[in-house]
């Protein structure tokens, strides 16, 4: 909640400095003039944040890669495809499986782990 409160404070300052150009649409995340963010806004702001991060270069990262990293981490953390689909905003697991198939933990690993439990090495 503190992060959102800080964001609201920054947005209040933006609104005051923009003056008459500000368009109030009651958005949590918006452009510098209060309008909806489009893909160009997101890419520009993303590059700015990456370039401010020591050791990162915006030429090496895209917002899309964040989604793939997010899915990979969730999958490694043991979340199901259904849970991941909900978190990334997909209507079905089919979309998640198609778009992020390389990021999802392979079924083979789960199968191998299940077999290890069923057939312990030291019997």
Buried (B, 14 or more C-beta within 10 A) or exposed (E): EEEEEEEEEEBEEBBEEBEEEBBEEEEEEBBBEBBEEEEEBEBEBBBEEBEEEEEEEBEEBBEEEEBBEBBBEBBEEEBEBEBBBBEBEBEEBEEBBEBBEEBBBEEEEEEEEEEEEEEEEEE
